[in-house]
Amino acid sequence: MSKLELARKLAEMTRTMEQARAERNAKVKKIYHQTNPEGWEELKTILNYVEPSYEEDA
């Protein structure tokens, strides 16, 4: 396989991966937007889930 063929194959694989990533992201967004926010809050309460703090402890 020549370097040119290898480069073309790599470019094709990269495009395919980008398309697959875009499709997955679109599905994730759909699921996220269909989520019931009140249900999430209730579930967090039941599980005693606390949002992690991103502030630095000084």
N, C-alpha and C positions, 0 to 999 in steps of 0.2 A: 504494500500500500504506500503510495507516494505521500509526501508531506501535504500536497494540495488536497488529495483525497481525504487524508486524515483531518485536515482543517475543516473541510466541508462536512464531514461526518460529525465532528465535534460541534460545529455551528448548528447542525440539524438537531443534535441531541439537546443542546442548550435551549433552542427554540421550543422543543417538545416539553422540556422541563418547565420552562416559563409558562407555557400554556396550561400545563397540569396544575401549576401553583396558582395561577389566576382562577382556574375553575374551582379548586379547593377553597380559595379565599372567598369566592362568590357564595359558595354553599355555606360556609361558616357565618358570613354576614347575614344570610337569610335566616339561619337558625337563631342567631343572636337577636335579630329584629322581631322574631316571632315569640321571644321569651316574655313571660309574664313577670314584670318587675316586682309586683307585690308577692308573687310566689317565691321569687328569689330571696326577698327580705325575710319571709316567713321561714324558708329553709335555713337561712343563715342563723336565725334565732334558735330554731330547733337544734341545730348542730353546734351552737355556741361558737360560731365562726366570727372572728374579728379581723377586719381589714388590716393588713400589715402597714406599719407606719414607715414611710420613706424618709422621715426627718432624721437627721443625725443626732445621736445622743451625745450631749456635750457634758 
